[in-house]
Amino acid sequence: MGAQIKPPRGTGPYCYRLRGQVHHRVSPLYASDQHKESYGQLYIFDSSEATEKRLSNNQNCLQHVFEKLDFMLREINPFAQSYLQMHRLVQEHPTTSVKMVFLEDKNLDMRRYNAPTLCTEVAAIFVGDNGEPPANRDICVYPVGNTCQSISPLNQCCDPMTYPLLFPRGECSWNTGMEHVEERRTAKRTRVTQLQYYAYRLSQRNGFSILHNSGKLFQQYIVDAYVKTEGSRLHFLRQNQKDLRIELYRGLLDALECRAHNENIRTGKLIILPSSFQGSPRHMQQNYQDAMAMVRKFGKPDLFLTFTCNPSWSEILNSMEGVQRPEDRPDIIVRVFNMKLKELLEDICKHGIFGTVLAYIYVIEFHMPTFF
């Protein structure tokens, strides 16, 4: 996973932040002179040599932990085994052009509630000069080269390749063909959306969860999931502009073309973000107009309340496991805050603790902590 990561400032709780374009890439089999061996490239080395290279990049980590993780991934992770198998194939046939292709087996049951399985859900094939990869290929890993290959966020192998410690057995993640279980097929939507899948992954269940106990990596996983979901929504809007009736915004297009003509520049493709897309300018403008309409009808508001989340709430601290801290479980903090917010609104609107409510507006803001 690549992005402009913004390290936290001060000595407060760790907070994972990034900005700019987020991308997921898979490296070639062999490193170049400009780049050190990393990620999947380390699995072609001996276990002790790979541990030394990891320690050189992570000097504050423990050697015996690296050794145990390396041994585990070499035994059960299908992607690590595929890298090593491809290296051996290249050594046996150095004159043959070889590349590794990961496939999605269309006959496998990839529905939402399946339990994690072994590496039988991931197929890796090797093709040479005389064989072309099949049409439904997903990820290609080339033996040599300095460029990385991008992994589509819609690919079910994206998460297990990005987070091998969270998916040590290479469990496939969400894919575009994932369907609901049998009892839910009567619903209007038969396929699981990306948002529904990650909401299912973040739910707390009985037993130990690698995901919820991964600390800072859990924060990165949540941010990455949000970026993927938001990117899918933007992609849908980009591909369905006709259904959104963008011809109604013809005046905007004319203004842009006129401005481009005056400045002697070329206009690009017009993409309209409707008011239904949260965070877009039209969404903010619509909310503002709705609020002003309520003020014109009912007058100025009588009360202005601020409700702040406290990470030391007993409901949050009682949900921590082991050495976890509140900043390690942003999912619990958000859920507790949401429940308390609903209780507050019910006390004000239904129980009338401040009197009869004619209208109300509330906004939820997420502030980045600042420490000096």
C-alpha positions in Angstrom: 0.0 0.0 0.0 1.4 3.4 -1.0 0.3 6.9 -0.1 1.6 10.0 1.6 1.6 8.9 5.2 1.4 11.7 7.7 3.2 10.7 10.9 1.5 11.8 14.2 2.9 14.8 15.9 3.6 15.0 19.6 3.5 12.3 22.2 -0.2 11.6 22.2 -2.1 8.5 21.0 -1.1 7.2 17.7 -3.3 8.2 14.8 -2.8 6.9 11.3 -3.2 9.6 8.6 -2.6 9.7 4.9 -3.2 12.1 2.0 -3.0 11.9 -1.7 -3.6 9.0 -4.0 -3.7 5.5 -2.4 -2.4 2.6 -4.5 -1.7 -1.1 -4.0 1.2 -2.6 -5.9 2.9 -6.0 -6.1 6.7 -5.9 -6.6 8.6 -8.0 -9.1 10.2 -11.2 -8.1 13.8 -9.8 -7.9 14.9 -6.5 -6.5 17.0 -4.0 -8.5 20.2 -2.2 -7.6 18.2 0.9 -6.6 15.7 -0.8 -4.3 16.4 -3.2 -1.4 14.7 -6.6 -1.2 11.3 -6.3 0.6 7.8 -7.8 0.9 7.3 -10.8 -1.3 10.9 -10.7 -2.6 12.2 -11.9 0.8 10.5 -15.3 0.6 13.0 -16.5 -2.1 15.8 -16.2 0.4 16.7 -18.5 3.3 14.7 -17.9 6.4 17.7 -16.6 8.4 18.8 -14.3 5.6 15.3 -12.9 5.1 15.1 -12.2 8.8 18.4 -10.3 8.7 17.1 -8.1 5.8 13.9 -7.4 7.7 15.8 -6.4 10.8 18.0 -4.0 8.8 14.8 -2.1 7.9 13.2 -2.5 11.3 15.9 -2.2 13.9 13.5 -1.8 16.9 11.8 -5.2 16.3 12.6 -8.5 17.9 14.5 -11.1 15.9 12.7 -14.2 17.4 9.3 -12.6 16.5 10.4 -12.1 12.9 11.6 -15.7 12.8 8.3 -17.1 14.0 6.3 -15.0 11.6 8.6 -15.9 8.7 8.2 -19.6 9.5 4.4 -19.4 9.8 4.0 -17.5 6.5 6.2 -19.9 4.6 4.1 -22.8 5.8 0.6 -21.5 5.3 0.6 -18.4 3.1 -0.1 -19.3 -0.6 1.5 -16.1 -1.9 4.8 -16.7 -0.1 4.8 -20.3 -1.4 4.1 -19.0 -5.0 7.1 -16.5 -4.8 9.4 -19.3 -3.8 8.1 -21.7 -6.4 8.5 -19.2 -9.1 12.1 -18.5 -8.0 12.9 -22.2 -8.3 11.3 -22.4 -11.7 13.4 -19.5 -12.9 16.5 -21.1 -11.6 15.7 -24.4 -13.4 14.8 -22.7 -16.7 16.8 -19.4 -16.9 16.2 -18.9 -20.6 12.5 -19.2 -20.4 10.3 -16.1 -19.9 8.1 -16.9 -16.9 5.5 -14.9 -15.1 3.2 -15.9 -12.3 -0.6 -15.3 -12.6 -3.1 -15.5 -9.8 -6.5 -16.7 -10.7 -10.0 -16.5 -9.2 -11.7 -19.8 -9.4 -15.2 -19.2 -10.6 -16.5 -22.5 -9.1 -15.6 -21.5 -5.6 -18.2 -20.4 -3.1 -17.1 -16.8 -2.2 -20.2 -15.7 -0.2 -20.2 -13.5 2.8 -20.3 -15.7 5.8 -17.8 -18.4 4.8 -15.2 -19.3 7.4 -11.5 -18.7 6.5 -10.1 -21.6 4.5 -6.6 -22.7 3.4 -4.9 -21.7 0.2 -7.2 -23.8 -2.0 -9.1 -20.6 -2.9 -6.0 -19.1 -4.6 -4.6 -20.6 -7.7 -1.2 -19.7 -9.1 -0.1 -20.8 -12.6 3.1 -20.2 -14.5 3.3 -19.5 -18.2 6.2 -19.2 -20.5 7.0 -18.1 -24.1 4.6 -20.6 -25.7 1.7 -20.1 -23.3 -0.5 -17.1 -22.9 -2.2 -16.4 -19.6 -5.9 -16.9 -19.5 -8.4 -14.1 -20.1 -9.6 -13.9 -16.4 -6.1 -13.3 -15.0 -5.9 -10.9 -12.0 -2.4 -10.4 -10.8 0.8 -10.9 -12.8 4.2 -11.1 -11.1 7.2 -10.8 -13.5 10.6 -12.3 -12.6 12.6 -9.2 -13.5 12.0 -5.5 -13.9 12.1 -2.3 -11.9 8.4 -1.4 -12.1 5.7 -2.6 -9.8 2.4 -3.9 -11.0 -0.8 -2.3 -9.6 -3.4 -4.4 -7.8 -7.0 -3.4 -8.4 -8.9 -2.6 -5.1 -11.7 -4.7 -6.6 -9.5 -7.8 -6.6 -10.1 -10.3 -3.8 -6.4 -10.9 -3.5 -5.7 -7.3 -2.7 -6.2 -7.5 1.1 -4.3 -10.8 1.7 -1.4 -9.5 -0.3 -1.3 -6.1 1.4 -1.8 -7.5 4.9 -0.3 -10.9 5.1 -0.2 -10.8 9.0 -4.0 -10.2 9.0 -4.7 -12.9 6.5 -1.9 -15.4 7.1 -3.6 -18.2 5.1 -4.3 -16.0 2.1 -8.1 -15.7 2.8 -9.7 -14.0 -0.1 -11.5 -10.7 0.6 -14.4 -9.0 -1.1 -15.1 -9.4 -4.8 -17.6 -8.0 -7.2 -19.5 -11.3 -7.4 -19.9 -12.0 -3.7 -23.5 -12.9 -2.9 -25.6 -12.9 0.2 -26.4 -16.1 2.0 -29.4 -18.1 1.0 -31.9 -16.7 3.5 -31.1 -13.1 2.4 -31.5 -13.7 -1.4 -35.1 -12.5 -1.2 -33.9 -9.0 -0.7 -33.7 -6.5 -3.5 -29.9 -6.5 -3.5 -28.4 -10.0 -4.0 -24.7 -9.0 -4.0 -22.6 -7.8 -1.1 -21.4 -4.3 -1.4 -17.9 -3.3 -0.3 -19.3 -1.3 2.6 -21.3 -4.3 3.8 -18.3 -6.6 3.6 -16.0 -4.3 5.7 -18.8 -3.7 8.2 -19.0 -7.4 8.6 -15.2 -7.7 9.0 -15.1 -5.0 11.7 -17.9 -6.6 13.8 -16.9 -8.1 17.1 -17.4 -11.8 17.6 -16.6 -14.4 20.2 -13.0 -15.7 20.2 -9.7 -14.1 19.4 -9.6 -11.8 16.4 -6.3 -11.1 14.7 -7.8 -8.0 13.0 -9.0 -6.3 16.2 -5.7 -7.0 18.1 -3.3 -5.7 15.4 -2.9 -2.3 17.0 -1.6 0.3 14.6 -2.1 -2.0 11.6 -5.8 -2.1 12.4 -6.0 1.6 12.0 -4.3 1.4 8.6 -6.7 -1.4 7.6 -9.7 0.8 8.5 -8.4 3.8 6.6 -7.6 1.6 3.6 -11.1 0.1 3.7 -12.6 3.6 3.8 -10.5 4.7 0.8 -11.5 1.6 -1.2 -15.2 2.1 -0.5 -15.1 5.8 -1.3 -13.2 5.0 -4.5 -15.8 2.6 -5.6 -18.5 5.2 -5.1 -16.6 7.7 -7.1 -16.0 5.1 -9.8 -19.8 4.4 -10.0 -20.6 8.1 -10.4 -17.9 8.4 -13.1 -19.3 5.5 -15.1 -23.0 6.4 -14.6 -23.1 10.1 -15.4 -25.9 9.6 -18.0 -28.2 8.1 -15.3 -27.5 11.1 -13.1 -28.9 13.4 -15.8 -25.9 15.6 -16.0 -27.5 17.5 -19.0 -29.3 19.4 -16.2 -25.9 21.0 -15.5 -25.4 22.3 -19.0 -25.0 25.8 -17.7 -22.0 24.7 -15.7 -20.4 23.0 -18.7 -20.9 26.1 -20.8 -19.3 28.3 -18.1 -16.3 25.9 -17.9 -15.9 25.9 -21.7 -16.0 29.7 -21.8 -13.4 30.0 -19.1 -11.2 27.5 -20.8 -11.5 29.3 -24.1 -10.6 32.6 -22.5 -7.5 31.1 -20.8 -6.5 29.1 -23.9 -6.7 25.7 -22.1 -8.4 22.5 -23.0 -11.3 21.3 -20.9 -11.4 17.7 -19.7 -14.3 15.4 -19.1 -16.9 16.8 -16.8 -17.7 14.6 -13.8 -20.6 15.8 -11.6 -20.7 14.8 -8.0 -24.4 14.9 -7.0 -25.7 16.0 -3.6 -26.2 12.4 -2.6 -22.4 12.0 -2.4 -21.4 12.8 1.1 -18.7 15.5 1.4 -19.2 16.9 -2.1 -19.8 20.7 -2.5 -23.4 20.1 -3.6 -24.0 17.9 -0.5 -22.7 20.6 1.8 -24.7 23.3 -0.1 -27.9 21.3 0.2 -27.4 20.7 3.9 -26.8 24.5 4.4 -29.9 25.4 2.4 -32.0 22.9 4.4 -30.8 24.4 7.7 -31.5 27.9 6.5 -35.0 26.9 5.4 -35.7 25.6 9.0 -34.4 28.8 10.4 -36.7 30.9 8.1 -39.8 28.8 9.3 -39.1 28.3 13.0 -36.8 31.2 13.7 -33.3 31.2 15.3 -32.4 28.1 17.4 -32.9 28.3 21.2 -30.2 25.8 22.2 -26.8 25.0 21.0 -25.3 21.8 22.5 -21.9 20.2 22.1 -21.6 16.5 22.9 -18.0 15.3 23.0 -16.8 11.7 23.0 -14.6 10.7 26.0 -12.3 7.7 25.3 -12.3 7.0 29.1 -16.0 6.1 29.1 -16.5 2.9 31.1 -18.3 1.3 28.1 -15.1 1.8 26.0 -12.6 0.8 28.7 -14.6 -2.4 29.5 -14.5 -3.5 25.9 -10.7 -3.4 25.7 -8.9 -6.7 25.6 -5.5 -7.4 27.2 -3.1 -4.4 26.7 -5.4 -2.6 24.2 -5.8 1.1 24.6 -8.8 3.1 23.3 -6.8 4.4 20.3 -6.3 0.8 19.2 -10.1 0.3 18.8 -11.5 3.2 16.9 -14.4 1.0 15.9 -15.6 0.6 19.6 -15.2 4.3 20.2 -17.4 5.2 17.2 -20.0 2.6 18.2 -20.2 3.8 21.8 -20.4 7.4 20.7 -23.2 6.6 18.2 -25.2 4.8 20.9 -24.9 7.6 23.4 -25.8 10.1 20.7 -29.0 8.3 19.9 -29.9 8.2 23.6 -29.2 12.0 23.8 -31.4 12.7 20.8 -34.2 10.5 22.2 -34.1 12.3 25.6 -34.3 15.7 23.9 -36.8 14.9 21.1 -39.1 12.2 22.6 -38.8 12.7 26.3 -38.6 16.5 26.0 -36.1 17.2 28.8 -35.7 20.8 27.3 -39.3 21.2 26.3 -41.1 20.5 23.0 -38.8 20.2 20.0 -40.1 21.8 16.8 -37.0 21.1 14.7 -33.3 20.1 15.3 -30.1 19.8 13.3 -27.0 18.0 14.4 -23.5 17.5 12.8 -20.9 14.9 13.7 -17.3 16.1 13.4 -14.1 14.0 13.6 -11.2 16.1 14.9 -7.6 15.1 14.6 -5.9 15.3 18.1 -3.2 18.0 18.5 -0.6 17.8 21.2 2.0 20.3 22.1 
